[in-house]
């Protein structure tokens, strides 16, 4: 459920004094937004914030088995009003009737006087990806056994695109909008009527990412739904749109076996291959650095140890027989002589590709033993799909109540 709060927001300018007994959120410009306690944790955590009523349910209603309540200041900064999001799961006392739709259900929400009435609709099931795409007015593109289905919804803030990713090969998570921290990458866009619309990026998407409304029970494997909001004005939402995905990223969680490399006197070329299901990393060479740099540590306990240490540098690249892969993420750890592992520092080139690691070692060491995990392989393979805005569903406003 989405609650939009259009009541006046009281702000304190940057540098002002925050309230001593109130709640506030600091915004990106340094000002503070005073937060009303109307929808705060007290009511929610008491278990009295949400009840479901309807056929087969006791008159007083039932509480959710689990629920999440969120309030995002980033939405206020982007759109000028506050937004609260509630996600809840209820367990019915008995199985509902087999009809496709069931009416008479309602939610009593927080301290609102009127309940929110709604109808249950049985979730459709599709035996094939093509059946899902056709029935939901979506579009599909497939390359090398990996399919992406695009579907669209018209919302107040733009067009909400939902993607399903399906891979015939395995269960490796695949990201459509993967973006490493502090690195620029080409993200999906949609275009129509001579314009290109980019993803409306917020620190919190105004529509939560979840499993979606569709179960592919008869399909061997299917991917989690990804949702992105595109900044398409309402007056332009009925056109024809092309979905452009420049590439996808394979996110591998498996850890490699340890690799031991001799420390050279100068530089030595290598051809060491570390393989994952969706790609491999090749160590191209190792070089002993002549000048030691200060060691960078991440915890206060280690700050006193931030002194010059000898190090080597290894160059790495992504390789694959058939796919144009680049390496966007990888973690490297070095085995310590006293036991345990130390995380090493990675480098990126000017194009945002992970290109190497600075690896410290101890005086007297002749080898470094490394292990790798968290490989993120970007496949430079465009996916193109088309959607008709006139056929997209519009997310309706079910209920309005002045605050």
N, C-alpha and C positions, 0 to 999 in steps of 0.2 A: 504494500500500500504506500502511496505517496501523499504526503500532506504538504500543501503549499501555504505558507504563512505570510500574508500581505500586510500584517500590522506594522505600525511605525517602529523603526529600529533606532534605539538610542545609542549614539556613538560618542566616544571621548577622543579628541584629537591626539595625534602622536605626541608623546611627551607628557600627556595629562596623567592625573592621578587615578589609578583604578579604584573602584568601590571597595571598601573594607569588608563589607558583608554580602556582596553580590557576586554573581558569576559573570565572567566576561571572556571573550575570545579576541586575541590579537590578530588583526588582519595584515595583509601583505604590505600596506602602506604605513604600518606602525600604529594606526588608530586601533581603538578597542571597541568591540561591539558588546553591549550589555546583553546578557542572555536571560530571557524570561525563564522562570522556573516552572512554567506551565507544563512543559513536556520534558521534565528532567528525570534523572534516574530514580528519584524517590518513589514516584507513582509506578514507574515501570518495573523496578526491582521488587516492589511489594507484591507483584503478581495480580494486581487489580487493574491492569491497563488494557486488557483485551480479552473478550469472551466471544465464543461462537455459539449461536443458537440456530435451530432449524429442525427438520424432520428427524425423529429418533434421538434427539438430544434433550437432556433435562431442561426444564423451563428456565432455570437460572443460567444456563449455558455452561460451556466447558472452556478451560484455559488451554493455551497452546502447550504442546509437549516441549517445544523450544522456540525461542524468538530472539530477534535482534532488532535493536532500535538505534538509528543513526541520525546525526544532525551535522550537516556539512557547511562550514563557513565559506568554502570555495564556491558553492552554488550561489550564495548571497553576493559574492564579489562579481560573479559572471552575469547574474540575471537580475539582481536588485531585490530579491525576496528570499526569505529563508525556506528551506526544504527539509522535511523530516521523512525518513524512509523506514518502514516497518516490514520485516519479513518474518512470518510465523508458520509453524507446521502444527496442524491439529490431527488428532487421532480420533476418528469417529467411533462411538460405542458399538456400532454394528455396520455391516456392509450396506451401502446405499442400494436402492433399487436399480435394476439393469437399464433403465431408460437412458437415453443419450443426454438429456438435460434434467436437472432437478432444481425446482424453485423452492422458495421459502426460507432460504438461509440468510443470516444477517450477522454482522460483527458489531458488538458494543465496544467502542473505541475510547480509551482513556477517559476523560471527563466530558466528552461530547454528549449532549442530551439525546440526539437522535441516532439510531443505529444505521449502519451501512448495509443495505440489502443487496443481495446478489444471487446469481443462479450458478449452480455447479454444472460444468460441461465435461463430459467424458473425454479424456485425452485421446486424440486420434493416433492410430498406429499405422506405419507404412512399412511394407516389406522391402522396398528398394529406395535408394537415394533419388532416383528419377521420380518415383511416386511422391516423395516428400516435396521435391522442388516444384513439380507440376501442381499439386494440390494446394500449396501455400503461395502460389504465384511467385516462386523464386526462380533462380537461374543457377546453373552448375557449370563448372569448368574442371577438366581432369588432365593431369600431366603425370606420367610415369607412375600410375597407380594411386595417386593422391588427388582426391576430389575436394573441392570447396563449393558449398552451397551458400548463396547469398539470398537473404530475404529482408524486406524493408517494412517499417512501420512509420507512419507520419505522426509526429508528436509536436507539441507546442514549440520546442526549442530547435527542431530541425527534422532530419530523417534518421531514424535509428536503424542501423544495419545489423542484422544477426548473421553470423557465419557459423556453419558447421564444417569441420575438417574431418575427412575420412581417409584412412590409409589402409591399403590392402596388405602392407608389409608387416606392420607391427603396432605396438602401443606407445611408441615414443611421443611425448607431447609435442605438438606443433603450434607455434605462435604465428599469428598473422601480423600483429602490431608490436612485435618485440622491439624494444628500444633500450640499449644499454645506458646506464647512468652517464650523463654528461657527454653523450655521443650523438651526433646527428645521423639519422638514417631516413631513407625515403619510406614514408608511411602510406598506407592505402588512401586513395582519394575516390570521389565520385564526380562525374562530370555530366553536364546536360545543358542544352540551349546555349552552347558556346562558353559556358562557365565551368570552372573547376572548384569543387568544394572540399576543403580539408577537414580532417577530424577536429572536432571541437574538444581540445584537451583541457581537462580539469583535473585537479588532484583527486577528486572523487567524481566518477561518472554519475550524472543525475539518475541513471537507470542502472540498477545493479546487474552484474553479470551472474547468471545462474544457468541451471541445466536447460531451461527453455520449456516450451509447450509441446514438444514433439518427442515421442519415444520410437526409436528405430529398433524395436524388439527383434525383428526378423533379420536384421543386418548383423553380420559377424562382429564388426567393430565400428565404433563411431566416436567422434571427438566431442569434447565439451564445447558448448556454444560460446562464442566470443561476440560481444556487442560493442559497437562504436557509434557515437553520435556525430553526425555530420551537420555542419552549419548551413542548412538550406532554409531560406525564409519560407514561411507558410504559403505566400503567394506564388512560389515557384515549385511547390512540392508535387504538382500533378503532371509534371513532364516526364520524359523518358531519360533514364540515367544509365551511364556506363560505370561499372565498378572496376577500378584499376588497383590490383594488388601487385606491387613490383616483385615480391618474393616472399618466401616463408622461412621460418627459423625452426630447426630441429633442436629440442632441448633435451640433452642426454644427462641422466642422473648417475649413470654407472661410473664407478671408479676404476682407473686403469691399474694394471699390475705395475709394481715398482720398476723403474728404469735406472740403471747405473751408468753414469758417463764419466770417463777419465777427465781430469782437469789438465788441459794442455799448457804448454809453456807460452804459446801465443794464441793461435786460432786453428781449429781443426774442422773440416767439413764433415757432416754426418748425413746419414740417411736412415734415421731411426723412426719407425712408424708405430704410432699408437692408434688403435682402431676402436671405433664404436659402431653401432648398428647402422647409423646414417652418414657416417663420414670418418675420415682419419685425420690425425694431426701428424705432420712430418717435422721432425727436428732437423733443420738444415745445417746447423753448425753450432759450435760452442767456442767462446773466446774468453781468455783470461783478461780482465780489465786491469790496466796498469795503475790507475789511481783509484783509491778506495773512496767511496762516498759515505756520508753519515748514514747509519742504519735508521730506517724509518719504522717506528713501532706504533702500535695502535692502542696500547693500554698504559695507564699511569704507572703501573707497577714496573714497566720496562723502560721508562723514560731515562733513567740513570744509565742505561746500557746503550744509549744512542751515540755510539762512537764509530770511527771508521773501521770497516771490516773488509777483508778481501772478498772479491766476488767474481763470478763468471756471468756471461750473458749468452743465452741460447736464442736462436732464431727459429720460429715455428710458422707453419702455414697449413691450411686445410687442403686436403686432396680427396678426390673421388673419381672413379673411372668414367662416370657418365654425366655427373652433375657439376655445374659451375658453382662451387662452394667457396665461401669465405668464412673466416673464424671471427665470431663476434664476442665470444666469451669462453674462458677457460681458467680454471684455478689450478695452481701448481704448489705442491708442498715438498719440502726437503726433509729427509730423515736426519735427525740429530744424533750425534755420537753418544749422547747421554740418554737417548730414548725419546720417543715422541716425534712430532713433525712440526715444521715451521712453514707458514705460508709465505710464498715469495711474491715479488712485485712484478706486475705485468706492464707491457708497453703496447700502445696502439699507434698505428701509422696515421697519416693525414686523411685517410679515407674511412677511418673508424674500424679498421680491421686489427685484431689482436696479432701482433707481429713478434713478440718475444718476451722473455722474462729475465729480470735481474735476480741472480741466485747467490746469496751469501754462503760462505763456508768458513770453517775454522782453520787457523794456521796449522800446517802439517797435514791437512787432508789431501789425498791424491785423487779421490773420486767424489762425486755427488750422486746421491740416490734420490730419485724424484718419483712422485705419483701425481696423476692428473685426474680431475673430475669437473663436472659442470660444463661440459663442452656445449657450445651453442653454435651450430652450423647454419649460416644463412645461405639459402639456395636462391640464386638469381634467376628465378623463373616466373615471368609475369602470368597472372591469372586475370582474365577479362570476362566479366558477366554483365548482363543488361537487365534492368528492372523498369517496369512501367509504374510510374507514380500513381496513375489513375486506378491501378488495381491494388495498391497498397492499402492495408487496413489503417484506420486512424485510431489512435489510442484515445478512448472517450473519457470525459470527465464524469465519473459515476455519481459524485456527491459533493455538494458545496455547502459550507456552513460558515457564517461569519464568526470570527474569533472574538 
